Amino acid sequence: MAPSFAQRSRIATDTLERIEAILHAVPEGSLDSTFIKGPELPPLTKISDEQTTTISVINSDAFTAARDIMRRFPDARGKTAVLNLAKERRVVSVITVAALRSPPLTADGEAFAWPASLNDMREKIRLVYRMAAHNAQEHIVLGAMGCGAYQCPTRQVAEEMKSILLDEEFRGRFRTVVFAVYSTGRNNNYEIFKEVLDGVKV
């Protein structure tokens, strides 16, 4: 069950109160942040030196995945973005984009019922990738965006996240693409994301 508004408010207040102390303990940390609305961030320009990377889907939390990337690639520090907000003392960029919350679904629960909902989700996914690229983040750790408490259709979201990553706009942008999705037993998000995305070359 999702936390109530009052619980979320207490968590948000606690997080804001801790940020400054955490940043003092991490010299590379920064209070810099930017609020971006989707239309404000233009499409990326084509790059000439395209690289290919293979997507991996792991049964892990996002920050453990980010730490693993920084251990494997010494130059990844300061170039690693994570989609989520949680406590972490390592220096990573955090991209926060709210997914659609409890959108109407088709009768079988496998797809968004309204075309506008699908379009909104596509724009949110595209925004995540653009923010990472615009900020020179070469390693990205993503998740099952909106497929937990927000009840978005897992297979459709996984397919959209893959399809958009395969767009020419994002081709060759990222050295590492990891989807950190827990296998909890409460849903099949991990299994579906693994089936749809693991091993795909982008």
C-alpha positions, 0 to 999 in steps of 0.5 A: 500500500502506498504511503498516505499524503501525510506520510509522504509529506513527512518523508519529503520534509525529512529528506529536505532537512538532511540534504545540506548535511549530506552534501557537506559530507560529500565534497563533490555534491551540489545543491544545483537542480533544475526544474524542467518541463518536457517541452522546454528541453529540445531534442538532442542533436545527432552525434557523429561518434556513435557507440553501442551498448547492451542493456542489462536488467538486474535484480537490484536497487538503483544505487547499488547498480550505480555503485557497481558502474562506478567500480567498473568504470573509474571515469563514471564518477560525475557521469552517472544518472539514476532515475529515482530519489533515495538516500545515497552518499555517492556522487550521482545525478538524480533524475526525478520524473513522476510517472502517471499515477493509477491511469485507466487501463484496458480491461486486461490491464496490459495497456493504457486505456487512453491514447493521451496517457500513452503519449504522456508516458512516452514524453516522460520517458523521452524527458528522462533520456534527454535530461541525462544526455543534456547533462553529459551523463554517460551511464544511466540506471533506470527502473520500471517507471511507474510500474509499482505503486503507480500501477502503469502497465509493465509490458507496455512501459518496458516496450516504450522505454526500449523503443525510445532508447532505440530512437535515432536521437538516443543512439550512441548516447550512453556507455552503460544502460542498466535497468535496476528492477527488484524481483519482489514476488508482488508483481512480475516487473523484473521478469517482464523488463528482463524479457523485453530489455535485457541484452538489447543493443542500443 
